[in-house]
Amino acid sequence: MKFYKSIISVLLVVVLAFSGFAITSLAEEQTPETDAPVVDVPAEDNSITVKMMNYNVAGMPNFSGKDVPECQRFIGNYIVENGFDIVATQEDFGYNRILYESMTGYEYRTCHTGSIPGGDGLNIYTKSMPIYNEKREQWHRAYGSISEGDLLTPKGLQYAAIDIGDGIIIDFYNIHADAFDTKGSQEARYNNYMQLATLIEQNYKKNNRPVIVTGDFNHYLHATEVNSDQYKIFHKFCGLKDAWVEIHNNGNYEDFSEWLAKGISPWGNWDSVEKFLYKDGGGVSVEILSQEFKWITDENGTNMSDHAAAEVEFKFTKTENFVENTQELEVKKLTNPLTIVLNTIRWVFKDLVHILSHFEELLAFLG
């Protein structure tokens, strides 16, 4: 809910939208060209252990009094202190520069798309692992005008090929799915999942590489919502495993009774919306070593976001069937600042028209 109130407030006061944009980096250094990451792989072992984090950082203007810039700085420091090799973020909007400048030692990152309303809030950072072939897709379907305002931002998915070392390249996906549980949102989210699953399967057949999928799925695996069945879409159709299920639910994708009996909300605690899915590929086996949902708080116990972070450790092991990468790898060039400005302006006017066309719903929402 905070997400949508923030968007609407920014749009109603256009100056705030552009001030948010002003603190977004317009000419940041993007992923540099390089040959290979520096990763130590023991000679007697064909495996690499990679520590990853996924976090909806809530990086947008907050009108309830929270110091969002300081929260982003705190998150950046937390990432550095915990030594994650790969970090995926959502709602990484107008305070992106503050977050990234706090992430000392993170050499590679994807091209930031700007603040709200024109940016998608998705980014990937790595400490020493080159990022190639970055691609973004806006969801084909979204639902919600005011109270469920997914139509107000270009939410979607992000893809990249990441070289984790020793010739192993992984296909990495970062998403932010449609929110809320009304019928329209359920149908939109189902469409989001199918769009993602189709891309995963297309790339898997073409690239033959290990797969990691993460992000804010805005839904639980254990929920019985027919129109958003993650199990059928990702686990049966795509053959992906869920890190939390494998570590904490004995690999059982259909029985969650042990957790339901505890009476604890799953949000940020168990089978939460912050997912890590994975799959072997190209003669590389992928093993989940650890998984944890972690609420990141400061010394006063204040949460840095309304989401928990998902923290995992994977082990990638070459087998005798290992396949060398043959796909051309390209670094995406710096996003043209003018493109970001024009896109922001386009979305500001697009959203203002959309909001004014739903004026009665707006009054009810703000009232």
Summary of the structure (lengths in Angstrom):
residues: 367
radius of gyration: 19.9
end to end distance: 14.1
largest distance: 67.3
contacts: 1261
relative contact order: 0.17
helix: 32%
strand: 25%
